[in-house]
Amino acid sequence: MKKLLILGCGGHAKVVADAAEISKEYQNVSFLDQKNKTSKELNTSFHQKIIGDLSESNIEHFSSDFSHAFVGIGDNFTRVRWLNKLHHLGFKIPNIIHPNAQISKYVEIGFGTFINANAVIQCNVKINSGCIVNTSSSIDHDSTIDMGSHISPGVNIAGNVNIGKNVWIGIGSTIIQNIDIGDNVIVGAGSLVLKSIPKNVKAYGIPSKIIREI
């Protein structure tokens, strides 16, 4: 059985840890995070598993105790930055996949990606490293999700959709088939995407419209 070090101990990290424990692949799951967080932010069981502050020096310090590490941080850019540090330091970076996710055997997934309960991913989907495919979301055939993107809970992505790097698709949104979404895009919660979206913008609405540049 393996030991897993998770960077961060906020809400997303706790969900990741829960899925890792349910998978029964890890005998021990521990966190690096700021120890001075209040008891309201961390319940006792998780707080006891914080073994140090989140810093590059601490990651190096614990590298002899943990062969496997994962970034449990929701912010896309921060998650990718720490993921690159883990990769540079030589950690094994697994994908954490909840046992209740349904994933075709013809799906390609990079490293350091989290797939939560009841997600459904169909054949010929390609998901790059450091992504989040959250609770009860679906990705249909021949779609691609590039590095560091977050597919929020309840999102439905149709076939042949291409999503760029560091994209955040808000909770409950729907993207129809044959859509391209550029890098660094934010799609607001509950949106209906009927047209492709260029990079570096925020879009929102039914149907979605670009509301500002990022």
N, CA and C of each residue as an Amber inpcrd file, in Angstrom:
protein
   642
   0.8390000  -1.1990000   0.0000000   0.0000000   0.0000000   0.0000000
   0.8800000   1.2580000   0.0000000   0.3940000   2.2910000  -0.6900000
   1.1880000   3.5000000  -0.8850000   0.7750000   4.5990000   0.0950000
   1.6950000   5.5240000   0.3230000   1.4110000   6.7260000   1.1060000
   1.2700000   7.9030000   0.1380000   0.2600000   8.7430000   0.3920000
  -0.0340000   9.8560000  -0.5080000   0.0890000  11.1770000   0.2300000
   0.8650000  12.0860000  -0.3320000   0.9980000  13.4410000   0.1850000
   0.1630000  14.3750000  -0.6810000  -0.7620000  15.1030000  -0.0620000
  -1.6220000  16.0330000  -0.7880000  -1.2220000  17.4620000  -0.4410000
  -1.0070000  18.2720000  -1.4620000  -0.7030000  19.6870000  -1.2620000
  -2.0100000  20.4540000  -1.1340000  -2.1630000  21.1600000   0.0020000
  -3.3980000  21.8560000   0.3100000  -4.2830000  21.0130000   1.1990000
  -5.1370000  21.6900000   1.9760000  -6.1230000  20.9670000   2.7820000
  -7.4090000  21.7770000   2.8910000  -7.7620000  22.4440000   1.7900000
  -9.0480000  23.1140000   1.7150000 -10.1390000  22.1390000   1.3060000
 -11.2750000  22.6830000   0.8890000 -12.4090000  21.8330000   0.5490000
 -12.1100000  20.8380000  -0.5530000 -11.4550000  21.3010000  -1.6320000
 -11.1660000  20.3900000  -2.7410000 -10.2060000  19.2920000  -2.3030000
  -9.1960000  19.6380000  -1.5400000  -8.2200000  18.6370000  -1.0870000
  -8.8810000  17.5630000  -0.2360000  -9.8380000  17.9490000   0.5740000
 -10.5340000  16.9580000   1.4070000 -11.3690000  16.0030000   0.5530000
 -11.9690000  16.5290000  -0.5070000 -12.7170000  15.6600000  -1.4230000
 -11.7630000  14.6840000  -2.1210000 -10.6080000  15.1850000  -2.5410000
  -9.6010000  14.3240000  -3.1620000  -9.1620000  13.2290000  -2.2020000
  -8.8840000  13.6210000  -0.9430000  -8.4420000  12.6500000   0.0540000
  -9.5050000  11.5830000   0.3030000 -10.7500000  12.0170000   0.3480000
 -11.8510000  11.0670000   0.5670000 -11.8940000  10.0360000  -0.5630000
 -11.7720000  10.5110000  -1.8110000 -11.7820000   9.5910000  -2.9540000
 -10.5760000   8.6660000  -2.9190000  -9.4190000   9.2020000  -2.5210000
  -8.2130000   8.3740000  -2.4490000  -8.3660000   7.2760000  -1.4090000
  -8.9720000   7.6150000  -0.2760000  -9.1660000   6.6180000   0.7750000
 -10.1940000   5.5690000   0.3540000 -11.2630000   6.0040000  -0.3170000
 -12.2820000   5.0640000  -0.7840000 -11.6950000   4.0780000  -1.7970000
 -10.7480000   4.5610000  -2.5940000 -10.1350000   3.6900000  -3.6040000
  -9.3110000   2.5620000  -2.9920000  -8.9240000   2.7310000  -1.7330000
  -8.1510000   1.7270000  -0.9770000  -6.7810000   1.4620000  -1.6010000
  -6.2640000   2.4520000  -2.3380000  -4.9240000   2.3110000  -2.9070000
  -3.8460000   2.8760000  -1.9910000  -4.2570000   3.6180000  -0.9610000
  -3.2840000   4.3080000  -0.1230000  -3.5120000   3.9480000   1.3430000
  -2.4370000   3.5800000   2.0150000  -2.5410000   3.2150000   3.4230000
  -2.5190000   4.4520000   4.3170000  -2.0230000   5.5630000   3.7700000
  -1.9080000   6.7840000   4.5510000  -2.0450000   7.9750000   3.6200000
  -2.8710000   8.9460000   4.0230000  -3.0210000  10.1870000   3.2660000
  -2.7370000  11.3450000   4.2100000  -1.7700000  12.1870000   3.8550000
  -1.3860000  13.3270000   4.6800000  -1.3630000  14.5970000   3.8310000
  -1.3710000  15.7510000   4.5220000  -1.4670000  17.0410000   3.8410000
  -0.3100000  17.9510000   4.2110000   0.0480000  18.8300000   3.2940000
   0.8410000  20.0120000   3.5970000  -0.0490000  21.2220000   3.3980000
  -0.1830000  22.0460000   4.4500000  -1.0470000  23.2190000   4.3840000
  -0.6350000  24.1390000   5.5200000  -1.1980000  25.3270000   5.5340000
  -0.8830000  26.2530000   6.6160000  -1.5450000  25.7880000   7.9040000
  -0.7540000  25.5480000   8.9350000  -1.2750000  24.9700000  10.1630000
  -2.1490000  25.9340000  10.9580000  -2.0530000  27.2200000  10.6690000
  -2.7810000  28.1930000  11.4750000  -4.2130000  28.3970000  11.0270000
  -4.7320000  27.5060000  10.1600000  -6.1450000  27.6100000   9.7760000
  -7.0370000  27.3540000  10.9860000  -8.1900000  28.0020000  10.9990000
  -9.0810000  27.8670000  12.1500000  -9.7890000  26.5280000  12.1390000
 -10.3030000  26.1410000  13.2930000 -11.0050000  24.8640000  13.4080000
 -12.2830000  24.8490000  12.5770000 -12.8230000  26.0340000  12.2580000
 -14.0210000  26.0850000  11.4260000 -13.7150000  25.6420000   9.9990000
 -12.4780000  25.8330000   9.5510000 -12.1260000  25.4940000   8.1790000
 -11.7480000  24.0290000   8.0220000 -11.2310000  23.4210000   9.0840000
 -10.7940000  22.0340000   9.0150000 -11.3710000  21.2540000  10.1820000
 -12.0400000  20.1380000   9.8950000 -12.4980000  19.3340000  11.0130000
 -11.3210000  18.5780000  11.6150000 -11.5210000  18.0270000  12.7990000
 -10.4170000  17.4600000  13.5690000  -9.7090000  16.3330000  12.8250000
 -10.4660000  15.4370000  12.1870000  -9.8510000  14.2800000  11.5470000
  -8.8860000  14.6840000  10.4400000  -9.2480000  15.7020000   9.6420000
  -8.3430000  16.1500000   8.5970000  -7.2100000  16.9810000   9.1720000
  -7.4960000  17.8100000  10.1900000  -6.4770000  18.6830000  10.7650000
  -5.3300000  17.8700000  11.3460000  -5.6340000  16.7190000  11.9070000
  -4.6000000  15.8810000  12.4830000  -3.6500000  15.3320000  11.4320000
  -4.0630000  15.3510000  10.1690000  -3.2450000  14.7920000   9.0990000
  -2.3760000  15.8470000   8.4160000  -2.4390000  17.1040000   8.8580000
  -1.5510000  18.1310000   8.3150000  -0.1940000  17.9700000   8.9850000
   0.8040000  17.6060000   8.1860000   2.1140000  17.2870000   8.7560000
   3.1120000  18.4180000   8.5920000   2.7030000  19.5050000   7.9440000
   3.5910000  20.6490000   7.7980000   2.9790000  21.7090000   6.9160000
   3.6250000  22.8860000   6.9020000   3.1680000  23.9660000   6.0410000
   3.4570000  23.6370000   4.5810000   2.6820000  24.2410000   3.6970000
   2.8800000  24.0340000   2.2670000   3.9950000  24.9510000   1.7760000
   5.1510000  24.3590000   1.5140000   6.3010000  25.0930000   1.0040000
   7.1560000  24.1300000   0.1930000   7.9630000  24.6870000  -0.7100000
   8.8210000  23.8340000  -1.5220000   9.8310000  23.0870000  -0.6670000
  10.3330000  23.7460000   0.3860000  11.3020000  23.0790000   1.2640000
  10.6720000  21.9110000   2.0050000   9.4090000  22.0520000   2.4170000
   8.7340000  20.9490000   3.0940000   8.4350000  19.7960000   2.1390000
   8.0930000  20.1300000   0.8970000   7.8550000  19.0730000  -0.0900000
   9.1260000  18.2450000  -0.2670000  10.2670000  18.9360000  -0.3780000
  11.5420000  18.2280000  -0.5040000  11.8360000  17.4140000   0.7490000
  11.5160000  17.9950000   1.9080000  11.7820000  17.3150000   3.1880000
  11.0250000  15.9920000   3.2910000   9.7770000  15.9700000   2.8290000
   8.9480000  14.7710000   2.9590000   9.0480000  13.8370000   1.7530000
   9.9110000  14.1700000   0.7950000  10.0140000  13.3300000  -0.4080000
  10.5510000  11.9370000  -0.0930000  11.2840000  11.8070000   0.9930000
  11.7950000  10.4830000   1.3550000  10.7220000   9.6120000   2.0060000
   9.6760000  10.2390000   2.5450000   8.5950000   9.4980000   3.2010000
   7.4380000   9.1730000   2.2620000   7.2730000   9.9940000   1.2200000
   6.1400000   9.8370000   0.3120000   6.6520000   9.7360000  -1.1180000
   6.3790000   8.6270000  -1.7640000   6.7390000   8.5030000  -3.1770000
   5.6690000   9.1220000  -4.0720000   4.4210000   9.1590000  -3.5830000
   3.2870000   9.6680000  -4.3670000   2.7930000  10.9940000  -3.7830000
   2.5090000  11.9480000  -4.6620000   1.9920000  13.2430000  -4.2230000
   0.9750000  13.7570000  -5.2270000   0.0700000  14.6070000  -4.7300000
  -1.0350000  15.1090000  -5.5470000  -1.3440000  16.5300000  -5.1080000
  -1.7560000  17.3650000  -6.0510000  -2.1110000  18.7520000  -5.7320000
  -3.6180000  18.8610000  -5.5520000  -4.0490000  19.1640000  -4.3280000
  -5.4670000  19.2720000  -4.0190000  -5.9100000  20.7200000  -3.8990000
  -5.5910000  21.5210000  -4.8910000  -5.8830000  22.9550000  -4.8820000
  -6.8140000  23.2710000  -6.0430000  -7.8930000  23.9790000  -5.7610000
  -8.9110000  24.2310000  -6.7690000  -8.5260000  25.2510000  -7.8210000
  -7.7510000  26.2720000  -7.4430000  -7.3700000  27.3050000  -8.4100000
  -6.4940000  26.7010000  -9.5020000  -6.8750000  26.8960000 -10.7510000
  -6.1980000  26.2330000 -11.8570000  -4.7150000  26.5790000 -11.9500000
  -4.3910000  27.8640000 -11.9220000  -3.0040000  28.2820000 -12.1110000
  -2.1200000  27.8290000 -10.9480000  -2.6410000  27.9350000  -9.7290000
  -1.8760000  27.4860000  -8.5650000  -1.6740000  25.9770000  -8.6010000
  -2.7120000  25.2420000  -8.9930000  -2.6060000  23.7890000  -9.0650000
  -1.5320000  23.3670000 -10.0550000  -1.4940000  23.9760000 -11.2380000
  -0.5010000  23.6120000 -12.2490000   0.9050000  23.9860000 -11.7960000
   1.0290000  25.1290000 -11.1160000   2.3550000  25.5550000 -10.6480000
   2.9370000  24.5420000  -9.6790000   2.1290000  24.0870000  -8.6970000
   2.6120000  23.0960000  -7.7430000   2.7900000  21.7310000  -8.4030000
   1.9540000  21.4190000  -9.3720000   2.0910000  20.1530000 -10.0890000
   3.4450000  20.0790000 -10.8000000   3.8450000  21.1800000 -11.4100000
   5.1390000  21.2140000 -12.0810000   6.2870000  21.0530000 -11.0920000
   6.1330000  21.6180000  -9.8900000   7.1690000  21.4550000  -8.8690000
   7.2810000  19.9940000  -8.4370000   6.1420000  19.3360000  -8.2340000
   6.1710000  17.9220000  -7.8640000   6.8420000  17.0860000  -8.9490000
   6.5100000  17.3900000 -10.1900000   7.0900000  16.6460000 -11.3090000
   8.6020000  16.8510000 -11.3550000   9.0470000  18.0880000 -11.1420000
  10.4750000  18.4120000 -11.1550000  11.2150000  17.6870000 -10.0320000
  10.5500000  17.4990000  -8.8860000  11.1800000  16.8480000  -7.7400000
  11.1310000  15.3240000  -7.8270000  10.4950000  14.8080000  -8.8570000
  10.5370000  13.3700000  -9.0900000   9.4850000  12.5460000  -8.3800000
   8.4340000  13.1770000  -7.8670000   7.3470000  12.4240000  -7.2520000
   6.5670000  11.6400000  -8.3080000   6.0040000  10.5300000  -7.8970000
   5.0020000   9.8600000  -8.7110000   3.6810000  10.5900000  -8.4880000
   3.0840000  11.0780000  -9.5590000   1.8650000  11.8840000  -9.4550000
   0.7290000  11.0780000 -10.0590000  -0.1120000  10.4850000  -9.2310000
  -1.1770000   9.6260000  -9.7570000  -2.3640000  10.4400000 -10.2420000
  -3.2940000   9.7830000 -10.8890000  -4.6460000  10.3060000 -11.0600000
  -5.4880000   9.7540000  -9.9220000  -6.2760000  10.6010000  -9.2950000
  -7.1970000  10.1580000  -8.2480000  -8.5850000  10.0670000  -8.8680000
  -9.1070000   8.8580000  -8.9350000 -10.3910000   8.6170000  -9.5990000
 -11.3340000   7.9350000  -8.6180000 -12.4580000   8.5790000  -8.3520000
 -13.4440000   7.9910000  -7.4450000 -13.9640000   6.6840000  -8.0440000
 -14.1130000   5.6420000  -7.2260000 -14.5860000   4.3530000  -7.7540000
 -15.9410000   4.4040000  -8.4450000 -16.7560000   5.4080000  -8.1360000
 -18.0760000   5.5040000  -8.7630000 -18.0780000   6.2720000 -10.0820000
 -16.9140000   6.7330000 -10.5290000 -16.8360000   7.3580000 -11.8530000
 -16.9240000   6.2810000 -12.9290000 -17.5240000   6.6440000 -14.0640000
 -17.6420000   5.7190000 -15.1920000 -16.7960000   6.2510000 -16.3530000
 -15.7300000   5.5300000 -16.6610000 -14.7580000   6.0070000 -17.6420000
 -14.5150000   4.9130000 -18.6760000 -14.6780000   5.2510000 -19.9460000
 -14.3990000   4.3010000 -21.0110000 -12.9250000   3.8880000 -20.9770000
 -12.6710000   2.6420000 -21.3510000 -11.2790000   2.1880000 -21.4070000
 -10.5090000   2.8560000 -22.5390000 -11.1990000   3.5830000 -23.4030000
 -10.5550000   4.2710000 -24.5110000 -10.3120000   5.7580000 -24.2230000
 -10.3050000   6.1170000 -22.9580000 -10.0230000   7.4920000 -22.5430000
  -8.5380000   7.6200000 -22.2130000  -7.9250000   8.7270000 -22.6270000
  -6.5330000   9.0240000 -22.2750000  -6.5150000  10.1200000 -21.2130000
  -5.7620000   9.8690000 -20.1360000  -5.6880000  10.8260000 -19.0280000
  -4.2220000  11.0560000 -18.6880000  -3.8230000  12.3070000 -18.5370000
  -2.4670000  12.6360000 -18.1200000  -2.2310000  12.2710000 -16.6680000
  -1.3710000  12.9930000 -15.9720000  -1.1130000  12.7240000 -14.5620000
  -1.6610000  13.8700000 -13.7090000  -1.9230000  13.5670000 -12.4380000
  -2.3680000  14.6020000 -11.5060000  -3.7660000  15.1130000 -11.7450000
  -4.6000000  14.3120000 -12.3940000  -5.9980000  14.7000000 -12.6520000
  -6.9210000  14.0170000 -11.6550000  -7.9310000  14.7500000 -11.2060000
  -8.9220000  14.2290000 -10.2630000 -10.2640000  14.0690000 -10.9600000
 -10.8650000  12.8820000 -10.8220000 -12.1830000  12.6080000 -11.3790000
 -13.0840000  12.1430000 -10.2520000 -14.1420000  12.8770000  -9.9920000
 -14.9600000  12.6450000  -8.8050000 -16.1400000  11.7010000  -9.0910000
 -16.8880000  11.4250000  -8.0370000 -17.9790000  10.4460000  -8.0820000
 -19.0170000  10.8010000  -9.1380000 -19.4860000   9.7620000  -9.8350000
 -20.5790000   9.8340000 -10.8050000 -20.2410000  10.6340000 -12.0630000
 -18.9810000  10.9770000 -12.2480000 -18.5800000  11.5500000 -13.5320000
 -18.6550000  10.4500000 -14.5900000 -19.0290000  10.8410000 -15.8140000
 -19.1130000   9.9000000 -16.9260000 -18.2690000  10.4450000 -18.0760000
 -17.3030000   9.6450000 -18.5290000 -16.4020000  10.0740000 -19.5890000
 -16.4240000   9.0080000 -20.6860000 -16.8170000   9.4210000 -21.8860000
 -17.0350000   8.4800000 -22.9750000 -15.7680000   8.2520000 -23.8040000
 -15.8610000   7.3560000 -24.7770000 -14.6930000   6.8950000 -25.5310000
 -14.0350000   8.0190000 -26.3230000 -12.7220000   7.8690000 -26.4900000
 -11.8780000   8.7570000 -27.2850000 -11.7730000  10.1660000 -26.7170000
 -12.0910000  10.3340000 -25.4440000 -11.8540000  11.6060000 -24.7600000
 -10.3930000  11.6510000 -24.3240000  -9.7790000  12.8220000 -24.4410000
  -8.4090000  13.0320000 -23.9820000  -8.4080000  14.1300000 -22.9160000
  -7.9000000  13.7830000 -21.7390000  -7.8340000  14.7260000 -20.6320000
  -6.3680000  14.8910000 -20.2490000  -5.8790000  16.0930000 -20.3060000
  -4.4780000  16.3540000 -20.0030000  -4.2330000  16.3490000 -18.4900000
  -3.0150000  16.6810000 -18.0830000  -2.6180000  16.6200000 -16.6800000
  -3.2090000  17.7760000 -15.8660000  -3.3470000  17.5320000 -14.5620000
  -3.7420000  18.5810000 -13.6290000  -5.1600000  19.0740000 -13.7780000
  -6.0440000  18.2560000 -14.3220000  -7.4410000  18.6710000 -14.5060000
  -8.3210000  18.1980000 -13.3530000  -9.5030000  18.7910000 -13.2560000
 -10.5460000  18.3530000 -12.3310000 -11.7980000  18.0720000 -13.1460000
 -12.3110000  16.8610000 -13.0380000 -13.6150000  16.5170000 -13.6150000
 -14.5000000  16.2000000 -12.4270000 -15.3470000  17.1360000 -12.0830000
 -15.9970000  17.0910000 -10.7770000 -17.3030000  16.2850000 -10.7880000
 -17.9500000  16.2760000  -9.6390000 -19.0780000  15.4040000  -9.3430000
 -20.1760000  15.4580000 -10.4020000 -20.5740000  14.2800000 -10.8860000
 -21.7360000  14.1360000 -11.7860000 -21.6360000  14.9580000 -13.0580000
 -20.4240000  15.2190000 -13.5090000 -20.2550000  15.8710000 -14.8130000
 -20.1130000  14.8030000 -15.8890000 -20.3290000  15.1830000 -17.1450000
 -20.2090000  14.2180000 -18.2420000 -19.4580000  14.8420000 -19.4020000
 -18.6130000  14.0320000 -20.0200000 -17.8450000  14.4490000 -21.1970000
 -18.0790000  13.4040000 -22.2790000 -18.6520000  13.8280000 -23.3920000
 -19.0020000  12.8670000 -24.4360000 -17.8260000  12.6270000 -25.3740000
 -18.0190000  11.7380000 -26.3290000 -16.9770000  11.1790000 -27.1730000
 -16.1370000  12.2250000 -27.9010000 -14.8630000  11.9190000 -28.0850000
 -13.9400000  12.6770000 -28.9430000 -13.7120000  14.1170000 -28.4920000
 -13.9320000  14.3900000 -27.2270000 -13.6600000  15.7230000 -26.6970000
 -12.2770000  15.7540000 -26.0490000 -11.7050000  16.9470000 -25.9000000
 -10.4070000  17.1120000 -25.2680000 -10.4760000  18.1860000 -24.1890000
  -9.7990000  17.9200000 -23.0940000  -9.6840000  18.8720000 -21.9900000
  -8.1960000  19.0920000 -21.7670000  -7.7200000  20.3140000 -21.9690000
  -6.2820000  20.5470000 -21.8760000  -5.8610000  20.8140000 -20.4290000
  -4.5700000  20.9640000 -20.2340000  -3.9530000  20.9680000 -18.9060000
  -4.5390000  22.0290000 -17.9760000  -4.7950000  21.6180000 -16.7360000
  -5.1620000  22.5420000 -15.6750000  -6.5880000  23.0400000 -15.7070000
  -7.4630000  22.4210000 -16.4780000  -8.8460000  22.8960000 -16.5590000
  -9.7370000  22.2020000 -15.5330000 -10.8030000  22.8880000 -15.1620000
 -11.7320000  22.4090000 -14.1340000 -13.1350000  22.3380000 -14.7150000
 -13.6670000  21.1210000 -14.7510000 -15.0470000  20.8880000 -15.1650000
 -15.8630000  20.7300000 -13.8840000 -16.6730000  21.7090000 -13.5720000
 -17.3690000  21.7600000 -12.2830000 -18.4880000  20.7250000 -12.1860000
 -19.0390000  20.5440000 -10.9760000 -20.1320000  19.5740000 -10.8060000
 -21.3170000  19.8490000 -11.7370000 -21.8700000  18.7640000 -12.2750000
 -23.0870000  18.8710000 -13.0640000 -22.9220000  19.4680000 -14.4430000
 -21.7020000  19.6000000 -14.9220000 -21.4720000  20.1290000 -16.2770000
 -21.6910000  19.0120000 -17.2900000 -22.3140000  19.3470000 -18.4220000
 -22.5040000  18.3980000 -19.5210000 -21.7970000  18.9120000 -20.7600000
 -20.8250000  18.1250000 -21.2320000 -20.0490000  18.4940000 -22.4140000
 -20.3590000  17.4890000 -23.5100000 -20.8280000  17.9650000 -24.6510000
 -21.1950000  17.0850000 -25.7590000 -19.9510000  16.6040000 -26.5050000
 -20.1660000  15.8580000 -27.5940000 -19.0650000  15.2910000 -28.3540000
 -18.3090000  16.3160000 -29.1710000 -17.0230000  16.0140000 -29.4280000
 -16.1690000  16.8540000 -30.2760000 -16.0270000  18.2830000 -29.7550000
 -15.9150000  18.4230000 -28.4460000 -15.6680000  19.7250000 -27.8220000
 -14.1990000  19.7890000 -27.4220000 -13.5510000  20.9010000 -27.7230000
 -12.1490000  21.1020000 -27.3710000 -12.0280000  22.2500000 -26.3750000
 -11.5410000  21.9290000 -25.1860000 -11.4040000  22.9140000 -24.1120000
  -9.9220000  23.1360000 -23.8510000  -9.5050000  24.3960000 -23.8170000
  -8.0940000  24.7440000 -23.6980000  -7.5430000  24.6130000 -22.2990000
  -6.3890000  25.2330000 -22.0780000  -5.6930000  25.1650000 -20.7940000
  -6.3070000  26.1380000 -19.7810000  -6.2840000  25.7250000 -18.5270000
  -6.6720000  26.5920000 -17.3980000  -8.0790000  27.1630000 -17.5480000
  -8.9670000  26.3650000 -18.1040000 -10.3600000  26.7910000 -18.2930000
 -11.1750000  26.3550000 -17.0780000 -12.1180000  27.1820000 -16.6880000
 -13.0400000  26.8310000 -15.6070000 -14.4560000  26.8640000 -16.1720000
 -15.0920000  25.6920000 -16.2290000 -16.4850000  25.5990000 -16.6690000
 -17.3530000  25.5430000 -15.4190000 -18.1710000  26.5680000 -15.1990000
 -18.9350000  26.7110000 -13.9650000 -20.0080000  25.6470000 -13.7910000
 -20.4120000  25.4620000 -12.5670000 -21.3410000  24.4070000 -12.1670000
 -22.6210000  24.4430000 -12.9980000 -23.0390000  23.2570000 -13.4500000
 -24.3120000  23.1250000 -14.1500000 -24.3500000  23.6470000 -15.5630000
 -23.2040000  23.9660000 -16.1500000 -23.1910000  24.4940000 -17.5150000
 -23.3140000  23.3700000 -18.5410000 -23.7270000  23.7390000 -19.7480000
 -23.8700000  22.7910000 -20.8480000 -23.1500000  23.3390000 -22.0720000
 -22.3790000  22.4750000 -22.7390000 -21.6530000  22.8580000 -23.9460000
 -22.0940000  21.9150000 -25.0630000 -22.6490000  22.4620000 -26.1340000
 -23.1100000  21.6090000 -27.2340000 -21.9230000  21.0950000 -28.0500000
 -22.1930000  20.2230000 -29.0030000 -21.1540000  19.5660000 -29.7840000
 -20.3940000  20.5470000 -30.6770000 -19.1460000  20.1510000 -30.9990000
 -18.2970000  20.8570000 -31.9780000 -17.9420000  22.2820000 -31.5620000
 -17.7640000  22.4870000 -30.2710000 -17.4070000  23.8010000 -29.7320000
 -15.9310000  23.8090000 -29.3480000 -15.2510000  24.9360000 -29.5980000
 -13.8840000  25.1570000 -29.1360000 -13.8880000  26.2680000 -28.0950000
 -13.2160000  26.0200000 -26.9750000 -13.0870000  27.0190000 -25.9130000
 -11.6030000  27.2620000 -25.6840000 -11.1830000  28.5120000 -25.7960000
  -9.7670000  28.8450000 -25.7240000  -9.1890000  28.7850000 -24.3230000
  -7.8830000  28.9780000 -24.2280000  -7.1900000  28.9430000 -22.9430000
  -7.6950000  30.0470000 -22.0100000  -7.6460000  29.7530000 -20.7150000
  -7.8830000  30.7340000 -19.6380000  -9.2910000  31.3210000 -19.6420000
 -10.2390000  30.5780000 -20.1570000 -11.6320000  31.0420000 -20.2130000
 -12.3630000  30.6550000 -18.9270000 -13.2600000  31.5120000 -18.4750000
 -14.1980000  31.1920000 -17.3990000 -15.6060000  31.1950000 -17.9990000
 -16.3090000  30.0880000 -17.8340000 -17.7160000  30.0060000 -18.2330000
 -18.5370000  30.0210000 -16.9590000 -19.3750000  31.0340000 -16.7920000
 -20.1430000  31.1990000 -15.5650000 -21.1390000  30.0730000 -15.3330000
 -21.5080000  29.9050000 -14.0810000 -22.3980000  28.8170000 -13.6710000
 -23.7150000  28.8440000 -14.4420000 -24.1640000  27.6440000 -14.8230000
 -25.4620000  27.5050000 -15.4640000 -25.5420000  28.0100000 -16.8850000
 -24.4170000  28.2080000 -17.5390000 -24.4180000  28.7510000 -18.8920000
 -24.7330000  27.6730000 -19.9280000 -25.2230000  28.1250000 -21.0690000
 -25.4510000  27.2600000 -22.2280000 -24.5600000  27.7680000 -23.3530000
 -23.5400000  26.9840000 -23.7050000 -22.5530000  27.4210000 -24.7010000
 -22.9540000  26.8630000 -26.0620000 -23.3460000  27.7600000 -26.9680000
 -23.7890000  27.3800000 -28.3120000 -22.7910000  27.7770000 -29.3850000
 -21.8170000  28.6330000 -29.0240000 -20.8050000  29.0910000 -29.9820000
 -19.4250000  28.9880000 -29.3400000 -18.4120000  28.8100000 -30.1730000
 -17.0400000  28.7450000 -29.6690000 -16.6560000  30.0430000 -28.9660000
 -15.7230000  29.9300000 -28.0130000 -15.3170000  31.0580000 -27.1820000
 -13.8070000  31.2510000 -27.3150000 -13.3350000  32.4580000 -27.6570000
 -11.8910000  32.6840000 -27.7760000 -11.2110000  32.6880000 -26.4030000
  -9.8960000  32.6760000 -26.4010000  -9.1410000  32.6210000 -25.1480000
  -9.2370000  33.9260000 -24.3490000  -8.9580000  33.8100000 -23.0510000
  -8.7930000  34.9540000 -22.1430000 -10.0470000  35.8120000 -21.9900000
 -11.2120000  35.1490000 -21.8930000 -12.4460000  35.8970000 -21.6620000
 -13.3100000  35.1670000 -20.6340000 -14.2690000  35.8950000 -20.0870000
 -15.3120000  35.3010000 -19.2620000 -16.6140000  35.3590000 -20.0270000
 -17.3320000  34.2380000 -20.0670000 -18.6120000  34.1650000 -20.7720000
 -19.6790000  33.6450000 -19.8150000 -20.8950000  34.1020000 -20.0300000
 -21.9760000  33.7120000 -19.1220000 -23.3130000  33.8790000 -19.8150000
 -24.2840000  33.0360000 -19.4300000 -25.6580000  33.2460000 -19.8570000
 -26.2430000  32.1030000 -20.6620000 -27.5550000  32.2560000 -20.9850000
 -28.3000000  31.2840000 -21.7900000 -28.9180000  32.0350000 -22.9690000
 -28.2950000  31.9740000 -24.1600000 -26.9940000  31.3570000 -24.4230000
 -25.8640000  32.2170000 -23.8840000 -24.6830000  31.6480000 -23.7810000
 -23.5610000  32.3770000 -23.2100000 -23.1020000  33.5150000 -24.1340000
 -22.6810000  34.5970000 -23.5120000 -22.1150000  35.7370000 -24.2280000
 -20.8460000  36.1640000 -23.4920000 -19.8980000  36.6980000 -24.2480000
 -18.6760000  37.2070000 -23.6260000 -19.0110000  38.4690000 -22.8640000
 -18.6530000  38.5050000 -21.5780000 -18.9950000  39.6690000 -20.7720000
 -17.7690000  40.5270000 -20.4410000 -16.5750000  39.9530000 -20.5120000
 -15.3730000  40.7570000 -20.3250000 -14.1420000  39.9410000 -20.6820000
 -13.0430000  40.6600000 -20.9350000 -11.7620000  40.0110000 -21.1210000
 -11.1180000  39.7330000 -19.7680000 -10.2510000  38.7320000 -19.7340000
  -9.5240000  38.3920000 -18.5160000  -8.0710000  38.8050000 -18.6950000
